[in-house]
């Protein structure tokens, strides 16, 4: 199962850690994924999504229906969510 955000599609980034001696070692920056259940009143059902903490804050601000509608219009919504 991919570690991706179901709504925005955010995924891990690559980069380097830098020591005090400026030695570089490869590092993977994972996204802060949370598994969360949301109630969609328009469809009268619960949906379980894997979302990042940033997406969760957006959902708290705008509402799940608005965020899902915007994601569907942008084409970033994972297949089978709604």
C-alpha positions in Angstrom: 0.0 0.0 0.0 1.4 3.3 -1.1 2.1 6.0 1.6 0.2 8.7 -0.2 -2.5 11.2 0.8 -5.8 10.0 -0.6 -7.0 13.5 -1.4 -4.0 15.5 -2.5 -1.7 12.7 -3.6 1.2 14.0 -1.5 4.1 11.5 -1.2 7.6 11.2 0.3 10.4 13.4 -0.8 14.1 12.6 -1.1 17.0 14.7 0.3 20.1 14.6 2.2 21.0 14.8 5.9 24.1 17.0 6.6 26.4 16.3 9.5 28.4 18.9 11.3 31.4 17.9 9.1 29.1 18.5 6.1 29.0 14.8 5.1 25.9 14.0 3.1 23.8 10.9 3.6 20.6 10.2 1.6 17.4 10.5 3.6 13.7 10.0 2.8 11.2 12.6 4.1 7.9 10.8 4.7 4.6 12.6 4.8 2.7 12.8 8.1 -0.1 10.4 7.3 -3.1 9.9 9.6 -5.9 7.4 9.1 -9.2 9.2 9.8 -12.9 8.5 9.4 -15.1 11.3 7.9 -18.8 11.6 7.8 -20.2 12.8 4.5 -23.7 14.1 5.2 -24.7 14.5 1.5 -24.2 10.7 1.0 -25.1 9.8 4.6 -22.0 7.6 5.0 -18.6 7.3 6.7 -15.4 7.2 4.7 -12.0 6.2 6.0 -9.1 8.2 4.4 -5.4 8.4 4.7 -4.6 12.1 4.9 -1.7 14.3 5.8 -1.9 16.6 8.8 -1.9 19.5 6.4 -4.9 18.1 4.5 -6.7 17.4 7.9 -6.3 21.1 8.8 -7.8 22.1 5.4 -10.7 19.7 6.0 -11.3 21.2 9.5 -11.3 24.7 7.9 -13.4 24.2 4.8 -15.4 21.0 5.5 -15.0 17.5 4.0 -17.6 18.1 1.2 -15.9 21.2 -0.1 -12.4 19.5 0.0 -13.6 16.4 -1.8 -15.4 18.5 -4.5 -12.2 20.6 -5.1 -10.0 17.5 -5.2 -12.4 15.8 -7.7 -12.3 18.9 -9.9 -8.5 19.1 -9.7 -8.2 15.3 -10.5 -6.1 14.5 -7.4 -8.7 12.4 -5.6 -7.9 8.7 -5.3 -10.2 6.3 -7.2 -13.0 4.8 -5.2 -13.1 7.4 -2.5 -16.5 8.8 -3.5 
